[in-house]
Amino acid sequence: MARNYASVAFTPEVKALQERYGSRQAYAHMEQKATGTRLSDSESNFIQERDSFYIASIGENGFPYIQHRGGMKGFLHTIDPQTLAYADLRGNRQFITVGNAATNPKVSLILMDYARRARLKVYAEVEIVAINDRQDLADLVIPEGYENIAERIVLLHIVAFDWNCPKYITPRYAMEEINQMVAPMQERIKELESEVLRLKKQNELFTANSPH
Ligand SMILES: Cc1cc2nc3c(=O)[nH]c(=O)nc-3n(C[C@H](O)[C@H](O)[C@H](O)COP(=O)(O)O)c2cc1C
C-alpha cells in the first residue's frame, strides 16, 4: 500500500499547476525517487519524542477536519516501519475523527518539533481496532492507569511520508525543555548570589575594622 509521498500528493491538478508555474520539472524528480515508504530509525525516533500531533480526516460532506491530539511523550507508537498506533481515550465524545475515518479511512498527520524546527508529514489509512480484539496492542499503546477510559485503538497504516523544510517554523519550547535550558543559569545565579553575599560580608567587616 505504501507509496512515494509525491505520488500521493501530486494529483493531476497539482501537477498542472506545477507545470503552469514552472516547478513541474524539479518536482518530477522527487516523484521518481522511491523514498518514504518505510519509516527509518530517524522517523521512528522523531515520532517517539512527540507529545502531540495534528490529524486531518475527511467528513462525509467532503470537508476536511483537523484535530490536535496530545498525550504523554511517545503516545503515538511505531508498531512496525509502516504502522503507527495510539489509544483513543475517552474525551469530549464528539467522535469526529473516528466518524470520518469510518466512511473514509484516508488521513493526514503532521508532527511538529518546534524546538528543533522539524516537521514530518504522513499520509495514512485508519483501521479502528477494538481493545478486546488486540490485547497485545492494547498493552503497548494504552498508558498505565488509563485502561478504563481507552475506547479503541487507532491503527495508522502508512501510505507515504515526507519531511518538510524547517523554514518558517518558529522555535517554541515545552516547559520541560525550558527547565532544562535554564537549569545551568539558575545554578550560576545561586553561585553568584552566594559570592555577592560573601563579598558584602567581607566588605562590612573591612569597613567596621578600618580606622575612621
Ligand atoms: C475528559 C477529557 C479528556 C480528554 N483527553 C484528551 C487527550 O488525552 N488528548 C487530546 O488530544 N484531547 C483530549 N481531549 C479533548 C478531545 O476530547 C479530543 O481531542 C477528542 O479526541 C476530539 O476528537 P474529535 O475532534 O475527532 O472528535 C479530552 C477531552 C475531555 C473532555
The ligand as a MOL file (V3000), in Angstrom:
LIG
                    3D

  0  0  0     0  0            999 V3000
M  V30 BEGIN CTAB
M  V30 COUNTS 31 33 0 0 0
M  V30 BEGIN ATOM
M  V30 1 C -12.1860 14.2720 29.7760 0
M  V30 2 C -11.4920 14.6710 28.5140 0
M  V30 3 C -10.2450 14.1240 28.2420 0
M  V30 4 C -9.5510 14.4580 27.0540 0
M  V30 5 N -8.3350 13.9070 26.7980 0
M  V30 6 C -7.6570 14.2510 25.6760 0
M  V30 7 C -6.3700 13.7230 25.3910 0
M  V30 8 O -5.8090 12.9320 26.1230 0
M  V30 9 N -5.7420 14.1280 24.2550 0
M  V30 10 C -6.3130 15.0050 23.4010 0
M  V30 11 O -5.6980 15.3310 22.3910 0
M  V30 12 N -7.5370 15.5030 23.6380 0
M  V30 13 C -8.2040 15.1570 24.7460 0
M  V30 14 N -9.4340 15.6900 24.9960 0
M  V30 15 C -10.0220 16.6200 24.0020 0
M  V30 16 C -10.9250 15.9430 22.9400 0
M  V30 17 O -11.8890 15.1380 23.5480 0
M  V30 18 C -10.1230 15.0780 21.9830 0
M  V30 19 O -9.2650 15.9020 21.2480 0
M  V30 20 C -11.0290 14.3020 21.0560 0
M  V30 21 O -10.3010 13.2340 20.6200 0
M  V30 22 C -11.5680 15.0970 19.9370 0
M  V30 23 O -11.6740 14.2620 18.8130 0
M  V30 24 P -12.5810 14.6800 17.5800 0
M  V30 25 O -12.4450 16.1600 17.4300 0
M  V30 26 O -12.0140 13.8960 16.4580 0
M  V30 27 O -13.9950 14.2760 17.9090 0
M  V30 28 C -10.1320 15.3620 26.1650 0
M  V30 29 C -11.4020 15.8890 26.4480 0
M  V30 30 C -12.0680 15.5530 27.5970 0
M  V30 31 C -13.4240 16.1340 27.8610 0
M  V30 END ATOM
M  V30 BEGIN BOND
M  V30 1 1 1 2
M  V30 2 1 2 3
M  V30 3 2 2 30
M  V30 4 2 3 4
M  V30 5 1 4 5
M  V30 6 1 4 28
M  V30 7 2 5 6
M  V30 8 1 6 7
M  V30 9 1 6 13
M  V30 10 2 7 8
M  V30 11 1 7 9
M  V30 12 1 9 10
M  V30 13 2 10 11
M  V30 14 1 10 12
M  V30 15 2 12 13
M  V30 16 1 13 14
M  V30 17 1 14 15
M  V30 18 1 14 28
M  V30 19 1 15 16
M  V30 20 1 16 17
M  V30 21 1 16 18
M  V30 22 1 18 19
M  V30 23 1 18 20
M  V30 24 1 20 21
M  V30 25 1 20 22
M  V30 26 1 22 23
M  V30 27 1 23 24
M  V30 28 2 24 25
M  V30 29 1 24 26
M  V30 30 1 24 27
M  V30 31 2 28 29
M  V30 32 1 29 30
M  V30 33 1 30 31
M  V30 END BOND
M  V30 END CTAB
M  END
